[in-house]
Amino acid sequence: MQLSEILTLDCTKSAVQCTSKKRALEMISEIVAEHTGQNSTELFECMLSREKMGSTGIGNGIAIPHARMQSSDQAVAVLLQCESPIEFDAIDNRPVDLLFALLVPDAQCKEHLKTLSCMAERLNDKLILKQLRKAQSDQELYDIMINR
């Protein structure tokens, strides 16, 4: 699965004003709901349930919230660049300013794991991180993520 198949420009947001982890997950749910027609409350509950198992804050200011959706047949990714870092219970206890969310159908479990691994690897690249943090628009943020 190519990143461009699951991440679209309308699911990429720069300079987002997030005040909390909860609000970030709500925003992601709303974006996915708008993109897929899914219920945003159900999406939020799926993501929150996953966060209760352990934070998806992987350190270095990055979180990769993810969940499986029962009532969908398409994977969707969301990329948020927060205007100000937010507390996210990350493994290094640092606040998060970049969130790459992934919501996948239950049937795509293996693809889900491969995509998560690929994203974690990409987001550990210091050059890509620097560029993502400096991006001034949704388009620039999207281009950096897709073209790397």
Secondary structure, DSSP 4 states (H G I P E B T S, - for coil): --HHHHEEEEEEEEEE---SHHHHHHHHHHHHHHHH---HHHHHHHHHHHHHHS--EEETTEE--EEEETT-SS-EEEEEEEEEEE----TT---EEEEEEEEEEGGGHHHHHHHHHHHHHHTT-HHHHHHHHH--SHHHHHHHHH--
